[in-house]
Amino acid sequence: MGIFNVYTLELNMRTRIKKWGNSLGLRIPKTFADEINLKENSSIEMMMQQGTLLITPVTEREWSLEELLVGVTDENRRHEWETGPAEGEESW
């Protein structure tokens, strides 16, 4: 017969809403941000559901160079243009 320890962690924190320009700002504790992989400039989606504010991280698609260049053709490619001789100490 084995003994099993079951540890469940329910995170619950209290914080304050602060004024940020004409809006209100919410600080997200690091433990919460780490849990859902939020970083600075992460995209989120906010919605109200039965009087509760829900914040959900948005997974942004990673684009490859090949995917980004697939729409470039000879017809829509921009060409370089002359801006005059170099001034100052630029090297070309």
N, CA, C and O atoms as a Tinker XYZ file with bonds, in Angstrom:
   368  protein
     1  N      0.841000   -1.172000    0.000000    73     2
     2  CA     0.000000    0.000000    0.000000    64     1     3
     3  C      0.886000    1.236000    0.000000    63     2     4     5
     4  O      1.825000    1.334000    0.790000    81     3
     5  N      0.583000    2.188000   -0.897000    73     3     6
     6  CA     1.377000    3.400000   -0.981000    64     5     7
     7  C      0.651000    4.589000   -0.379000    63     6     8     9
     8  O     -0.573000    4.595000   -0.251000    81     7
     9  N      1.414000    5.569000   -0.022000    73     7    10
    10  CA     0.846000    6.820000    0.479000    64     9    11
    11  C      1.078000    7.882000   -0.584000    63    10    12    13
    12  O      2.203000    8.076000   -1.046000    81    11
    13  N      0.028000    8.553000   -0.961000    73    11    14
    14  CA     0.118000    9.583000   -1.981000    64    13    15
    15  C     -0.249000   10.928000   -1.382000    63    14    16    17
    16  O     -1.271000   11.064000   -0.709000    81    15
    17  N      0.588000   11.911000   -1.629000    73    15    18
    18  CA     0.267000   13.275000   -1.235000    64    17    19
    19  C     -0.266000   14.001000   -2.451000    63    18    20    21
    20  O      0.368000   14.018000   -3.506000    81    19
    21  N     -1.405000   14.587000   -2.301000    73    19    22
    22  CA    -1.992000   15.364000   -3.385000    64    21    23
    23  C     -1.964000   16.821000   -2.952000    63    22    24    25
    24  O     -2.532000   17.190000   -1.924000    81    23
    25  N     -1.295000   17.642000   -3.752000    73    23    26
    26  CA    -1.189000   19.062000   -3.440000    64    25    27
    27  C     -1.867000   19.845000   -4.550000    63    26    28    29
    28  O     -1.462000   19.775000   -5.711000    81    27
    29  N     -2.868000   20.568000   -4.199000    73    27    30
    30  CA    -3.525000   21.431000   -5.178000    64    29    31
    31  C     -3.269000   22.864000   -4.771000    63    30    32    33
    32  O     -3.299000   23.207000   -3.589000    81    31
    33  N     -3.021000   23.679000   -5.747000    73    31    34
    34  CA    -2.709000   25.077000   -5.493000    64    33    35
    35  C     -3.790000   25.943000   -6.105000    63    34    36    37
    36  O     -3.991000   25.931000   -7.319000    81    35
    37  N     -4.462000   26.668000   -5.295000    73    35    38
    38  CA    -5.448000   27.619000   -5.792000    64    37    39
    39  C     -4.908000   29.000000   -5.490000    63    38    40    41
    40  O     -4.809000   29.414000   -4.335000    81    39
    41  N     -4.560000   29.707000   -6.559000    73    39    42
    42  CA    -3.995000   31.037000   -6.374000    64    41    43
    43  C     -5.117000   32.054000   -6.281000    63    42    44    45
    44  O     -6.029000   32.075000   -7.106000    81    43
    45  N     -5.035000   32.877000   -5.283000    73    43    46
    46  CA    -6.018000   33.922000   -5.080000    64    45    47
    47  C     -5.267000   35.123000   -4.512000    63    46    48    49
    48  O     -4.667000   35.030000   -3.442000    81    47
    49  N     -5.297000   36.237000   -5.216000    73    47    50
    50  CA    -4.590000   37.432000   -4.760000    64    49    51
    51  C     -5.495000   38.632000   -4.868000    63    50    52    53
    52  O     -6.422000   38.664000   -5.678000    81    51
    53  N     -5.222000   39.596000   -4.061000    73    51    54
    54  CA    -5.953000   40.851000   -4.119000    64    53    55
    55  C     -4.990000   41.927000   -4.589000    63    54    56    57
    56  O     -3.854000   42.002000   -4.121000    81    55
    57  N     -5.444000   42.754000   -5.509000    73    55    58
    58  CA    -4.633000   43.856000   -6.019000    64    57    59
    59  C     -5.542000   45.064000   -6.182000    63    58    60    61
    60  O     -6.728000   44.991000   -5.862000    81    59
    61  N     -5.007000   46.166000   -6.672000    73    59    62
    62  CA    -5.800000   47.385000   -6.842000    64    61    63
    63  C     -5.759000   47.849000   -8.287000    63    62    64    65
    64  O     -4.772000   47.650000   -8.995000    81    63
    65  N     -6.835000   48.463000   -8.701000    73    63    66
    66  CA    -6.923000   49.105000  -10.000000    64    65    67
    67  C     -6.358000   50.516000   -9.835000    63    66    68    69
    68  O     -6.703000   51.217000   -8.884000    81    67
    69  N     -5.496000   50.928000  -10.754000    73    67    70
    70  CA    -4.881000   52.258000  -10.699000    64    69    71
    71  C     -5.231000   53.041000  -11.952000    63    70    72    73
    72  O     -5.496000   52.462000  -13.005000    81    71
    73  N     -5.231000   54.358000  -11.829000    73    71    74
    74  CA    -5.493000   55.231000  -12.966000    64    73    75
    75  C     -4.276000   55.219000  -13.891000    63    74    76    77
    76  O     -3.134000   55.290000  -13.436000    81    75
    77  N     -4.542000   55.128000  -15.199000    73    75    78
    78  CA    -3.489000   55.112000  -16.202000    64    77    79
    79  C     -3.981000   55.982000  -17.339000    63    78    80    81
    80  O     -4.688000   55.502000  -18.225000    81    79
    81  N     -3.612000   57.272000  -17.328000    73    79    82
    82  CA    -4.154000   58.228000  -18.293000    64    81    83
    83  C     -5.644000   58.368000  -18.060000    63    82    84    85
    84  O     -6.074000   58.620000  -16.935000    81    83
    85  N     -6.440000   58.208000  -19.110000    73    83    86
    86  CA    -7.891000   58.261000  -18.977000    64    85    87
    87  C     -8.486000   56.881000  -18.704000    63    86    88    89
    88  O     -9.702000   56.743000  -18.575000    81    87
    89  N     -7.634000   55.865000  -18.616000    73    87    90
    90  CA    -8.099000   54.496000  -18.422000    64    89    91
    91  C     -7.739000   54.024000  -17.021000    63    90    92    93
    92  O     -7.203000   54.773000  -16.205000    81    91
    93  N     -8.044000   52.782000  -16.776000    73    91    94
    94  CA    -7.655000   52.136000  -15.529000    64    93    95
    95  C     -6.709000   50.999000  -15.843000    63    94    96    97
    96  O     -6.874000   50.315000  -16.853000    81    95
    97  N     -5.718000   50.789000  -14.992000    73    95    98
    98  CA    -4.736000   49.744000  -15.210000    64    97    99
    99  C     -4.807000   48.670000  -14.140000    63    98   100   101
   100  O     -5.136000   48.944000  -12.986000    81    99
   101  N     -4.500000   47.466000  -14.531000    73    99   102
   102  CA    -4.502000   46.327000  -13.631000    64   101   103
   103  C     -3.133000   45.680000  -13.667000    63   102   104   105
   104  O     -2.639000   45.341000  -14.743000    81   103
   105  N     -2.518000   45.505000  -12.527000    73   103   106
   106  CA    -1.236000   44.799000  -12.450000    64   105   107
   107  C     -1.516000   43.322000  -12.296000    63   106   108   109
   108  O     -2.313000   42.915000  -11.451000    81   107
   109  N     -0.862000   42.525000  -13.108000    73   107   110
   110  CA    -1.026000   41.072000  -13.048000    64   109   111
   111  C      0.184000   40.509000  -12.313000    63   110   112   113
   112  O      1.314000   40.684000  -12.768000    81   111
   113  N     -0.033000   39.836000  -11.184000    73   111   114
   114  CA     1.094000   39.288000  -10.427000    64   113   115
   115  C      1.910000   38.308000  -11.267000    63   114   116   117
   116  O      1.369000   37.609000  -12.124000    81   115
   117  N      3.212000   38.266000  -11.012000    73   115   118
   118  CA     4.129000   37.438000  -11.785000    64   117   119
   119  C      3.717000   35.973000  -11.784000    63   118   120   121
   120  O      3.807000   35.307000  -12.816000    81   119
   121  N      3.272000   35.467000  -10.658000    73   119   122
   122  CA     2.875000   34.053000  -10.602000    64   121   123
   123  C      1.721000   33.763000  -11.553000    63   122   124   125
   124  O      1.683000   32.697000  -12.166000    81   123
   125  N      0.780000   34.691000  -11.685000    73   123   126
   126  CA    -0.334000   34.516000  -12.610000    64   125   127
   127  C      0.170000   34.605000  -14.044000    63   126   128   129
   128  O     -0.194000   33.782000  -14.884000    81   127
   129  N      1.008000   35.605000  -14.327000    73   127   130
   130  CA     1.533000   35.793000  -15.679000    64   129   131
   131  C      2.342000   34.573000  -16.113000    63   130   132   133
   132  O      2.212000   34.117000  -17.249000    81   131
   133  N      3.162000   34.050000  -15.232000    73   131   134
   134  CA     3.959000   32.859000  -15.553000    64   133   135
   135  C      3.066000   31.663000  -15.847000    63   134   136   137
   136  O      3.343000   30.886000  -16.760000    81   135
   137  N      2.005000   31.517000  -15.082000    73   135   138
   138  CA     1.099000   30.368000  -15.234000    64   137   139
   139  C      0.464000   30.312000  -16.618000    63   138   140   141
   140  O      0.264000   29.231000  -17.171000    81   139
   141  N      0.143000   31.493000  -17.182000    73   139   142
   142  CA    -0.503000   31.510000  -18.506000    64   141   143
   143  C      0.417000   32.073000  -19.585000    63   142   144   145
   144  O     -0.037000   32.430000  -20.673000    81   143
   145  N      1.715000   32.150000  -19.279000    73   143   146
   146  CA     2.750000   32.562000  -20.232000    64   145   147
   147  C      2.524000   33.967000  -20.789000    63   146   148   149
   148  O      2.687000   34.194000  -21.988000    81   147
   149  N      2.149000   34.908000  -19.926000    73   147   150
   150  CA     2.036000   36.310000  -20.327000    64   149   151
   151  C      3.376000   36.993000  -20.135000    63   150   152   153
   152  O      4.055000   36.801000  -19.127000    81   151
   153  N      3.740000   37.792000  -21.121000    73   151   154
   154  CA     4.967000   38.582000  -21.040000    64   153   155
   155  C      4.622000   40.009000  -21.434000    63   154   156   157
   156  O      3.501000   40.281000  -21.865000    81   155
   157  N      5.568000   40.914000  -21.292000    73   155   158
   158  CA     5.345000   42.296000  -21.707000    64   157   159
   159  C      4.948000   42.325000  -23.181000    63   158   160   161
   160  O      5.571000   41.655000  -24.005000    81   159
   161  N      3.928000   43.087000  -23.511000    73   159   162
   162  CA     3.389000   43.245000  -24.867000    64   161   163
   163  C      2.640000   42.018000  -25.374000    63   162   164   165
   164  O      2.345000   41.939000  -26.566000    81   163
   165  N      2.324000   41.062000  -24.506000    73   163   166
   166  CA     1.487000   39.936000  -24.921000    64   165   167
   167  C      0.099000   40.462000  -25.281000    63   166   168   169
   168  O     -0.384000   41.425000  -24.687000    81   167
   169  N     -0.529000   39.825000  -26.251000    73   167   170
   170  CA    -1.899000   40.168000  -26.603000    64   169   171
   171  C     -2.854000   39.386000  -25.711000    63   170   172   173
   172  O     -2.633000   38.212000  -25.417000    81   171
   173  N     -3.927000   40.064000  -25.284000    73   171   174
   174  CA    -4.946000   39.408000  -24.478000    64   173   175
   175  C     -6.317000   39.738000  -25.053000    63   174   176   177
   176  O     -6.469000   40.673000  -25.839000    81   175
   177  N     -7.285000   38.973000  -24.658000    73   175   178
   178  CA    -8.676000   39.252000  -24.990000    64   177   179
   179  C     -9.408000   39.421000  -23.668000    63   178   180   181
   180  O     -9.258000   38.612000  -22.753000    81   179
   181  N    -10.210000   40.494000  -23.577000    73   179   182
   182  CA   -10.988000   40.734000  -22.367000    64   181   183
   183  C    -12.462000   40.650000  -22.713000    63   182   184   185
   184  O    -12.888000   41.099000  -23.777000    81   183
   185  N    -13.239000   40.068000  -21.803000    73   183   186
   186  CA   -14.677000   40.023000  -22.008000    64   185   187
   187  C    -15.378000   39.968000  -20.656000    63   186   188   189
   188  O    -14.806000   39.561000  -19.645000    81   187
   189  N    -16.622000   40.389000  -20.677000    73   187   190
   190  CA   -17.450000   40.321000  -19.483000    64   189   191
   191  C    -18.348000   39.099000  -19.608000    63   190   192   193
   192  O    -18.948000   38.864000  -20.656000    81   191
   193  N    -18.434000   38.329000  -18.539000    73   191   194
   194  CA   -19.300000   37.164000  -18.526000    64   193   195
   195  C    -19.976000   37.096000  -17.159000    63   194   196   197
   196  O    -19.331000   36.825000  -16.147000    81   195
   197  N    -21.252000   37.340000  -17.145000    73   195   198
   198  CA   -22.059000   37.309000  -15.924000    64   197   199
   199  C    -21.447000   38.177000  -14.825000    63   198   200   201
   200  O    -21.326000   37.751000  -13.677000    81   199
   201  N    -21.064000   39.403000  -15.196000    73   199   202
   202  CA   -20.525000   40.350000  -14.230000    64   201   203
   203  C    -19.090000   40.094000  -13.813000    63   202   204   205
   204  O    -18.605000   40.718000  -12.869000    81   203
   205  N    -18.397000   39.185000  -14.497000    73   203   206
   206  CA   -17.007000   38.870000  -14.184000    64   205   207
   207  C    -16.128000   39.232000  -15.366000    63   206   208   209
   208  O    -16.448000   38.902000  -16.508000    81   207
   209  N    -15.019000   39.909000  -15.096000    73   207   210
   210  CA   -14.055000   40.252000  -16.133000    64   209   211
   211  C    -13.151000   39.055000  -16.375000    63   210   212   213
   212  O    -12.482000   38.582000  -15.456000    81   211
   213  N    -13.127000   38.564000  -17.612000    73   211   214
   214  CA   -12.261000   37.444000  -17.984000    64   213   215
   215  C    -11.145000   37.951000  -18.875000    63   214   216   217
   216  O    -11.398000   38.676000  -19.837000    81   215
   217  N     -9.922000   37.581000  -18.566000    73   215   218
   218  CA    -8.749000   37.955000  -19.354000    64   217   219
   219  C     -8.110000   36.672000  -19.856000    63   218   220   221
   220  O     -7.734000   35.803000  -19.069000    81   219
   221  N     -7.990000   36.562000  -21.178000    73   219   222
   222  CA    -7.467000   35.347000  -21.792000    64   221   223
   223  C     -6.307000   35.710000  -22.712000    63   222   224   225
   224  O     -6.444000   36.611000  -23.539000    81   223
   225  N     -5.157000   35.025000  -22.588000    73   223   226
   226  CA    -4.054000   35.296000  -23.509000    64   225   227
   227  C     -4.424000   34.879000  -24.924000    63   226   228   229
   228  O     -5.126000   33.888000  -25.124000    81   227
   229  N     -3.946000   35.641000  -25.908000    73   227   230
   230  CA    -4.167000   35.326000  -27.311000    64   229   231
   231  C     -2.867000   34.757000  -27.861000    63   230   232   233
   232  O     -1.818000   35.397000  -27.783000    81   231
   233  N     -2.942000   33.568000  -28.409000    73   231   234
   234  CA    -1.768000   32.951000  -29.006000    64   233   235
   235  C     -1.591000   33.531000  -30.399000    63   234   236   237
   236  O     -2.450000   33.374000  -31.267000    81   235
   237  N     -0.480000   34.194000  -30.598000    73   235   238
   238  CA    -0.219000   34.809000  -31.886000    64   237   239
   239  C      0.546000   33.848000  -32.780000    63   238   240   241
   240  O      1.450000   33.140000  -32.337000    81   239
   241  N      0.166000   33.843000  -34.036000    73   239   242
   242  CA     0.782000   32.937000  -34.998000    64   241   243
   243  C      2.210000   33.385000  -35.310000    63   242   244   245
   244  O      2.485000   34.577000  -35.450000    81   243
   245  N      3.091000   32.432000  -35.415000    73   243   246
   246  CA     4.476000   32.698000  -35.822000    64   245   247
   247  C      4.547000   32.531000  -37.337000    63   246   248   249
   248  O      4.164000   31.485000  -37.861000    81   247
   249  N      5.025000   33.533000  -38.033000    73   247   250
   250  CA     5.129000   33.512000  -39.492000    64   249   251
   251  C      6.551000   33.177000  -39.902000    63   250   252   253
   252  O      7.507000   33.644000  -39.282000    81   251
   253  N      6.692000   32.373000  -40.941000    73   251   254
   254  CA     8.022000   32.099000  -41.490000    64   253   255
   255  C      8.290000   33.115000  -42.603000    63   254   256   257
   256  O      7.358000   33.721000  -43.131000    81   255
   257  N      9.535000   33.295000  -42.948000    73   255   258
   258  CA     9.900000   34.203000  -44.026000    64   257   259
   259  C      9.254000   33.757000  -45.331000    63   258   260   261
   260  O      8.791000   34.590000  -46.110000    81   259
   261  N      9.221000   32.466000  -45.572000    73   259   262
   262  CA     8.607000   31.942000  -46.793000    64   261   263
   263  C      7.124000   32.315000  -46.866000    63   262   264   265
   264  O      6.634000   32.692000  -47.931000    81   263
   265  N      6.411000   32.214000  -45.745000    73   263   266
   266  CA     4.989000   32.574000  -45.716000    64   265   267
   267  C      4.784000   34.068000  -45.976000    63   266   268   269
   268  O      3.835000   34.462000  -46.654000    81   267
   269  N      5.673000   34.887000  -45.436000    73   267   270
   270  CA     5.554000   36.333000  -45.617000    64   269   271
   271  C      5.854000   36.748000  -47.053000    63   270   272   273
   272  O      5.271000   37.711000  -47.552000    81   271
   273  N      6.757000   36.031000  -47.725000    73   271   274
   274  CA     7.174000   36.411000  -49.073000    64   273   275
   275  C      6.327000   35.788000  -50.175000    63   274   276   277
   276  O      6.524000   36.101000  -51.349000    81   275
   277  N      5.384000   34.907000  -49.818000    73   275   278
   278  CA     4.619000   34.210000  -50.843000    64   277   279
   279  C      3.807000   35.173000  -51.716000    63   278   280   281
   280  O      3.555000   34.862000  -52.880000    81   279
   281  N      3.397000   36.313000  -51.199000    73   279   282
   282  CA     2.598000   37.262000  -51.975000    64   281   283
   283  C      3.411000   38.265000  -52.768000    63   282   284   285
   284  O      2.831000   39.086000  -53.478000    81   283
   285  N      4.734000   38.230000  -52.676000    73   283   286
   286  CA     5.579000   39.176000  -53.400000    64   285   287
   287  C      5.784000   38.671000  -54.830000    63   286   288   289
   288  O      6.236000   37.549000  -55.056000    81   287
   289  N      5.439000   39.530000  -55.780000    73   287   290
   290  CA     5.619000   39.186000  -57.193000    64   289   291
   291  C      6.408000   40.305000  -57.867000    63   290   292   293
   292  O      6.652000   41.351000  -57.267000    81   291
   293  N      6.807000   40.075000  -59.126000    73   291   294
   294  CA     7.498000   41.136000  -59.864000    64   293   295
   295  C      6.601000   42.347000  -60.045000    63   294   296   297
   296  O      7.089000   43.476000  -60.114000    81   295
   297  N      5.273000   42.122000  -60.125000    73   295   298
   298  CA     4.337000   43.231000  -60.346000    64   297   299
   299  C      4.149000   44.106000  -59.104000    63   298   300   301
   300  O      3.928000   45.309000  -59.242000    81   299
   301  N      4.230000   43.545000  -57.912000    73   299   302
   302  CA     3.987000   44.368000  -56.718000    64   301   303
   303  C      5.261000   44.684000  -55.932000    63   302   304   305
   304  O      5.192000   45.284000  -54.859000    81   303
   305  N      6.411000   44.289000  -56.454000    73   303   306
   306  CA     7.674000   44.577000  -55.777000    64   305   307
   307  C      8.080000   46.022000  -56.041000    63   306   308   309
   308  O      8.032000   46.486000  -57.180000    81   307
   309  N      8.470000   46.714000  -55.017000    73   307   310
   310  CA     8.936000   48.100000  -55.142000    64   309   311
   311  C     10.398000   48.106000  -55.550000    63   310   312   313
   312  O     11.168000   47.219000  -55.181000    81   311
   313  N     10.765000   49.120000  -56.317000    73   311   314
   314  CA    12.149000   49.252000  -56.775000    64   313   315
   315  C     12.825000   50.363000  -55.989000    63   314   316   317
   316  O     12.166000   51.260000  -55.465000    81   315
   317  N     14.143000   50.292000  -55.915000    73   315   318
   318  CA    14.862000   51.345000  -55.203000    64   317   319
   319  C     14.860000   52.618000  -56.031000    63   318   320   321
   320  O     14.677000   52.573000  -57.247000    81   319
   321  N     15.061000   53.746000  -55.378000    73   319   322
   322  CA    15.083000   55.017000  -56.071000    64   321   323
   323  C     16.275000   55.830000  -55.601000    63   322   324   325
   324  O     16.793000   55.632000  -54.502000    81   323
   325  N     16.687000   56.723000  -56.435000    73   323   326
   326  CA    17.870000   57.550000  -56.173000    64   325   327
   327  C     17.484000   58.686000  -55.230000    63   326   328   329
   328  O     16.487000   59.373000  -55.448000    81   327
   329  N     18.270000   58.874000  -54.198000    73   327   330
   330  CA    18.023000   59.959000  -53.256000    64   329   331
   331  C     19.123000   61.001000  -53.281000    63   330   332   333
   332  O     19.133000   61.914000  -52.456000    81   331
   333  N     20.051000   60.876000  -54.218000    73   331   334
   334  CA    21.128000   61.847000  -54.315000    64   333   335
   335  C     22.404000   61.294000  -53.720000    63   334   336   337
   336  O     22.409000   60.196000  -53.164000    81   335
   337  N     23.488000   62.048000  -53.834000    73   335   338
   338  CA    24.781000   61.578000  -53.321000    64   337   339
   339  C     24.777000   61.546000  -51.788000    63   338   340   341
   340  O     23.996000   62.231000  -51.128000    81   339
   341  N     25.676000   60.727000  -51.257000    73   339   342
   342  CA    25.818000   60.638000  -49.801000    64   341   343
   343  C     26.323000   61.958000  -49.249000    63   342   344   345
   344  O     27.151000   62.623000  -49.871000    81   343
   345  N     25.829000   62.331000  -48.092000    73   343   346
   346  CA    26.288000   63.541000  -47.413000    64   345   347
   347  C     26.793000   63.124000  -46.037000    63   346   348   349
   348  O     26.206000   62.256000  -45.391000    81   347
   349  N     27.851000   63.727000  -45.604000    73   347   350
   350  CA    28.415000   63.338000  -44.312000    64   349   351
   351  C     29.390000   62.200000  -44.504000    63   350   352   353
   352  O     30.106000   62.150000  -45.505000    81   351
   353  N     29.422000   61.299000  -43.566000    73   351   354
   354  CA    30.427000   60.242000  -43.597000    64   353   355
   355  C     29.823000   58.861000  -43.814000    63   354   356   357
   356  O     30.360000   57.866000  -43.328000    81   355
   357  N     28.688000   58.793000  -44.556000    73   355   358
   358  CA    28.101000   57.483000  -44.840000    64   357   359
   359  C     29.024000   56.707000  -45.762000    63   358   360   361
   360  O     29.728000   57.285000  -46.590000    81   359
   361  N     29.011000   55.412000  -45.611000    73   359   362
   362  CA    29.774000   54.588000  -46.539000    64   361   363
   363  C     28.795000   53.656000  -47.238000    63   362   364   365
   364  O     27.925000   53.065000  -46.598000    81   363
   365  N     28.940000   53.527000  -48.555000    73   363   366
   366  CA    28.014000   52.708000  -49.337000    64   365   367
   367  C     28.728000   51.559000  -49.933000    63   366   368
   368  O     28.120000   50.748000  -50.631000    81   367
